[in-house]
Amino acid sequence: MGPGEPLRIEVPAGGRAEYALDGGVMRPIEGEVRAPQRGEHWLALVTRDALGAVSPVRWIQLIVDSESPQCQLSLDPAPVEHPAGELWVRPGTTVSLRAIDALSGPSSAELSVDGSVAASGASTASTTLEREGRTRIGGVCRDDAGNRSTAKEVKLTVDGTPPRGSLRLAGSQVERGDLLVAAPDVRAEAQWSDDLSGVATTAIARDGTWQEGEHLEGRWQEGEHRVEARASDWAGNEATARTLAFVVDATPPSLSCSPESAASDSGGGVAWVPKGTVLRCTAEDTPAGVKKVEVSADGVAWSPAGETIALTAGGVHVRATDGVGNVVRIVPPYRIDATPPSLEVVAPGGTRQDTGEIVLRRGEAVTVRAKDDGSGVARVEYRIDGGRWSPVQRRVVFRDTGTFEMEIRAVD
């Protein structure tokens, strides 16, 4: 009861009653007796009948309570507050209502969800939130004195869906069967979205070492690598993206070229081949594979190379590129020499006639000089009167008399 409320005291017919409050002086009851101030009190009551007989003293405890009970709402686990001020919880969150009254004591607790009573009890009530979406939580508490209070309504949203994410490499890469091969400067990127509470935290790992964020810059060492990514939303749901495994290839292809014709080494790292010679080039690369082989006459303008490469007088440039952009470039050490050697015949002791004939005395010699500014002179040979070709050892000595026809040839 509350202060000032009338007390119901039954008086015998034709008799009268007396009362005393909290040990005070007994006073006759004349009219209404009202409850005293808030607190715990004792009322002493005696009655007298019409004949004057007095009843034993009856003690009545009075609890006067004018204050409403406390009405406490709680959530377990506690909600997470979004920077925008919204409260988010996950499905399975327990909502509890507790009525507290230290004087008269609680009599009921009614927990409501979205305006409907979801649970009730003498002093506590609880329920579990399962349905995703916006929800209103409230409650009503009462004490034994009839006082009533209402819990402050809480608005929150239930989110049971974790973020969605993907993980990819940005930059030069190639798939070789089940193997993903990448260049050393690729960037690993995670992309996350969450339609309800939104993405709260993100993390990404390079070979098991985690850091905050959504991307990893390049500078990968050659070899095998593994990238992982994870995220959580504001409601506490967590998600992990598919692990991305790949191999970094920082080594350019191997490239070699050889002529289909025989080559002669004239020193200086240059080998000479005949006009019309073509090159066959072989490029290999593991694990990215060879993407293309190109040829250039000047090292500036490049075009795709065929199965064979026509060799030019000034040589060619050849380059090979693998599947992730590593490049090797070579200048094959082959040159074409299309100019034959020059020959000079000198007879120091003889006389050259106007007809071109040389007159010698028996035992005199002619000197043969051959020159080639390209591949160089490989051999010089001569023959007399259509006979067998023989190598020239700088000088050819004529030991017999007569007229002879001498042929000389030089090969570079």
LOTI-163278 format. One record per residue (C-alpha): residue in three letters; x, z, y. Coordinates in steps of 0.1 Angstrom, whole numbers, padded with zeros to 4 digits, always signed. Layout:
// LOTI-163278
alaXZY/...
***
This chain:
// LOTI-163278
met+0000+0000+0000/gly+0010-0004+0036/pro+0011+0022+0064/gly-0023+0031+0078/glu-0043+0018+0049/pro-0071+0042+0039/leu-0066+0063+0008/arg-0094+0065-0018/ile-0100+0102-0025/glu-0130+0112-0046/val-0148+0144-0034/pro-0173+0163-0057/ala-0209+0160-0046/gly-0218+0189-0023/gly-0182+0200-0023/arg-0152+0194-0001/ala-0115+0185-0005/glu-0083+0195+0012/tyr-0049+0178+0012/ala-0014+0183+0023/leu+0013+0156+0027/asp+0049+0160+0018/gly+0046+0199+0015/gly+0027+0204+0047/val-0003+0226+0054/met-0035+0220+0035/arg-0061+0204+0057/pro-0097+0196+0050/ile-0106+0160+0045/glu-0129+0149+0073/gly-0134+0112+0073/glu-0107+0087+0062/val-0072+0097+0051/arg-0048+0069+0059/ala-0014+0062+0043/pro+0016+0076+0062/gln+0046+0056+0074/arg+0067+0035+0050/gly+0085+0053+0023/glu+0079+0075-0008/his+0055+0104-0002/trp+0037+0132-0022/leu+0001+0141-0016/ala-0012+0175-0027/leu-0050+0175-0033/val-0075+0203-0042/thr-0113+0201-0043/arg-0140+0228-0040/asp-0174+0225-0055/ala-0207+0237-0041/leu-0202+0271-0056/gly-0167+0275-0041/ala-0147+0269-0073/val-0113+0255-0065/ser-0096+0229-0086/pro-0059+0231-0096/val-0036+0213-0072/arg-0032+0176-0081/trp+0000+0159-0070/ile-0002+0122-0062/gln+0029+0100-0055/leu+0024+0076-0027/ile+0047+0046-0022/val+0040+0031+0012/asp+0056-0004+0014/ser+0050-0027+0043/glu+0079-0051+0038/ser+0078-0083+0018/pro+0101-0086-0012/gln+0133-0107-0010/cys+0129-0141-0026/gln+0162-0155-0038/leu+0168-0191-0050/ser+0200-0200-0068/leu+0214-0230-0086/asp+0239-0231-0114/pro+0262-0249-0110/ala+0261-0247-0073/pro+0251-0279-0055/val+0277-0301-0037/glu+0272-0308+0000/his+0278-0343+0011/pro+0294-0348+0045/ala+0260-0361+0057/gly+0245-0327+0048/glu+0227-0337+0016/leu+0228-0315-0014/trp+0236-0331-0048/val+0233-0317-0083/arg+0237-0331-0118/pro+0209-0331-0145/gly+0209-0298-0165/thr+0213-0277-0134/thr+0195-0244-0137/val+0173-0233-0108/ser+0164-0195-0107/leu+0141-0175-0085/arg+0144-0137-0083/ala+0121-0113-0066/ile+0138-0081-0052/asp+0119-0051-0038/ala+0136-0017-0038/leu+0105+0003-0028/ser+0073-0008-0046/gly+0091-0031-0070/pro+0085-0068-0077/ser+0053-0079-0094/ser+0057-0117-0097/ala+0080-0146-0090/glu+0067-0182-0090/leu+0092-0210-0090/ser+0080-0244-0078/val+0094-0279-0081/asp+0080-0306-0059/gly+0051-0284-0050/ser+0040-0275-0085/val+0047-0242-0103/ala+0074-0249-0128/ala+0080-0213-0140/ser+0069-0177-0133/gly+0077-0142-0143/ala+0074-0106-0133/ser+0106-0106-0113/thr+0125-0138-0123/ala+0117-0174-0131/ser+0139-0203-0140/thr+0138-0240-0149/thr+0162-0269-0156/leu+0164-0300-0135/glu+0166-0332-0156/arg+0149-0360-0137/glu+0171-0380-0113/gly+0160-0384-0077/arg+0150-0363-0047/thr+0136-0329-0055/arg+0121-0300-0035/ile+0127-0264-0048/gly+0106-0234-0036/gly+0092-0201-0047/val+0068-0172-0039/cys+0075-0136-0046/arg+0052-0106-0046/asp+0057-0068-0048/asp+0035-0041-0063/ala+0023-0032-0028/gly+0008-0067-0025/asn+0034-0079+0000/arg+0043-0116-0003/ser+0073-0137+0007/thr+0082-0174+0004/ala+0117-0186-0005/lys+0131-0212+0019/glu+0125-0246+0005/val+0157-0264-0007/lys+0158-0302-0007/leu+0183-0318-0030/thr+0189-0349-0052/val+0197-0350-0089/asp+0224-0376-0098/gly+0233-0380-0134/thr+0249-0414-0132/pro+0287-0416-0129/pro+0304-0442-0107/arg+0309-0477-0119/gly+0344-0490-0117/ser+0367-0519-0127/leu+0405-0523-0127/arg+0424-0555-0120/leu+0457-0570-0110/ala+0460-0590-0078/gly+0489-0614-0077/ser+0507-0638-0101/gln+0497-0633-0137/val+0489-0652-0168/glu+0472-0644-0201/arg+0492-0653-0232/gly+0468-0647-0261/asp+0460-0610-0261/leu+0490-0603-0238/leu+0486-0601-0200/val+0519-0610-0182/ala+0524-0603-0145/ala+0550-0607-0118/pro+0569-0577-0105/asp+0550-0577-0072/val+0515-0576-0085/arg+0491-0550-0070/ala+0468-0529-0092/glu+0434-0524-0077/ala+0405-0502-0088/gln+0370-0509-0074/trp+0343-0482-0075/ser+0306-0479-0065/asp+0279-0453-0069/asp+0243-0460-0058/leu+0232-0423-0056/ser+0255-0396-0042/gly+0284-0421-0036/val+0320-0420-0046/ala+0337-0388-0036/thr+0372-0390-0051/thr+0394-0417-0067/ala+0427-0416-0085/ile+0450-0441-0102/ala+0479-0437-0126/arg+0510-0458-0131/asp+0523-0452-0167/gly+0506-0418-0169/thr+0516-0405-0134/trp+0484-0399-0113/gln+0480-0402-0076/glu+0451-0402-0052/gly+0437-0436-0042/glu+0425-0469-0055/his+0456-0491-0056/leu+0492-0493-0066/glu+0516-0516-0048/gly+0542-0538-0066/arg+0578-0530-0074/trp+0572-0530-0111/gln+0601-0528-0135/glu+0604-0554-0162/gly+0587-0544-0194/glu+0554-0529-0206/his+0531-0509-0182/arg+0497-0492-0183/val+0474-0485-0154/glu+0444-0461-0155/ala+0418-0452-0129/arg+0392-0425-0125/ala+0366-0415-0099/ser+0339-0388-0093/asp+0308-0389-0072/trp+0295-0361-0049/ala+0273-0347-0077/gly+0304-0342-0099/asn+0298-0370-0123/glu+0332-0385-0135/ala+0341-0420-0148/thr+0372-0437-0161/ala+0378-0474-0158/arg+0391-0495-0187/thr+0429-0490-0191/leu+0448-0521-0180/ala+0479-0529-0201/phe+0503-0556-0191/val+0539-0568-0193/val+0560-0575-0162/asp+0583-0606-0165/ala+0610-0607-0138/thr+0633-0631-0156/pro+0632-0669-0148/pro+0630-0694-0176/ser+0661-0708-0194/leu+0668-0744-0184/ser+0693-0769-0198/cys+0696-0807-0195/ser+0717-0832-0215/pro+0721-0870-0213/glu+0710-0893-0240/ser+0742-0913-0235/ala+0777-0900-0241/ala+0793-0883-0211/ser+0830-0882-0201/asp+0844-0851-0183/ser+0867-0862-0155/gly+0873-0826-0144/gly+0859-0807-0115/gly+0828-0798-0135/val+0813-0833-0133/ala+0806-0855-0163/trp+0801-0893-0159/val+0775-0913-0177/pro+0767-0950-0177/lys+0740-0966-0154/gly+0705-0962-0168/thr+0713-0929-0185/val+0683-0905-0187/leu+0683-0867-0191/arg+0663-0846-0215/cys+0656-0811-0202/thr+0645-0781-0222/ala+0629-0750-0206/glu+0620-0718-0224/asp+0605-0685-0213/thr+0593-0653-0229/pro+0568-0638-0224/ala+0552-0656-0195/gly+0558-0691-0208/val+0569-0722-0189/lys+0543-0734-0165/lys+0561-0765-0151/val+0593-0785-0149/glu+0600-0805-0117/val+0627-0829-0105/ser+0640-0837-0071/ala+0666-0861-0057/asp+0675-0839-0028/gly+0663-0805-0037/val+0635-0806-0011/ala+0607-0829-0023/trp+0597-0821-0059/ser+0576-0839-0084/pro+0566-0832-0120/ala+0593-0841-0146/gly+0584-0863-0176/glu+0599-0861-0211/thr+0630-0878-0197/ile+0645-0878-0162/ala+0661-0909-0147/leu+0695-0900-0134/thr+0704-0913-0100/ala+0738-0920-0086/gly+0739-0888-0066/gly+0726-0867-0094/val+0693-0848-0096/his+0679-0813-0091/val+0658-0798-0118/arg+0637-0766-0116/ala+0615-0747-0141/thr+0587-0722-0132/asp+0572-0697-0156/gly+0536-0685-0157/val+0541-0657-0132/gly+0562-0676-0106/asn+0598-0669-0117/val+0619-0700-0109/val+0653-0713-0121/arg+0670-0743-0105/ile+0699-0763-0117/val+0718-0794-0107/pro+0729-0810-0140/pro+0766-0819-0138/tyr+0761-0856-0146/arg+0768-0886-0124/ile+0763-0923-0128/asp+0794-0946-0123/ala+0782-0981-0120/thr+0814-0995-0105/pro+0841-1009-0129/pro+0877-1000-0124/ser+0900-1021-0102/leu+0931-1038-0117/glu+0964-1048-0101/val+0992-1067-0119/val+1027-1065-0103/ala+1058-1084-0115/pro+1087-1068-0097/gly+1113-1093-0111/gly+1090-1124-0113/thr+1077-1150-0090/arg+1040-1156-0084/gln+1031-1193-0081/asp+1004-1208-0059/thr+0985-1214-0091/gly+0985-1177-0098/glu+1010-1180-0126/ile+1038-1155-0128/val+1073-1168-0137/leu+1095-1142-0154/arg+1129-1142-0170/arg+1131-1132-0206/gly+1131-1094-0210/glu+1113-1088-0177/ala+1080-1069-0175/val+1048-1068-0155/thr+1033-1035-0143/val+0996-1029-0147/arg+0978-1005-0123/ala+0941-0995-0129/lys+0921-0974-0105/asp+0886-0959-0106/asp+0873-0936-0079/gly+0843-0925-0099/ser+0846-0915-0135/gly+0883-0924-0136/val+0902-0948-0159/ala+0897-0941-0196/arg+0920-0968-0210/val+0938-1000-0201/glu+0943-1027-0227/tyr+0959-1062-0229/arg+0962-1091-0253/ile+0983-1122-0254/asp+0968-1156-0262/gly+0936-1142-0275/gly+0953-1118-0299/arg+0945-1082-0307/trp+0939-1058-0278/ser+0966-1032-0273/pro+0969-1003-0250/val+0990-1008-0219/gln+1018-0982-0213/arg+1021-0991-0176/arg+1045-1020-0183/val+1043-1050-0206/val+1077-1066-0215/phe+1080-1103-0223/arg+1109-1108-0247/asp+1103-1144-0257/thr+1103-1176-0237/gly+1073-1198-0233/thr+1040-1199-0216/phe+1016-1171-0223/glu+0980-1163-0213/met+0977-1125-0207/glu+0943-1108-0205/ile+0939-1073-0192/arg+0909-1050-0192/ala+0902-1014-0179/val+0874-0991-0190/asp+0863-0961-0170/
***
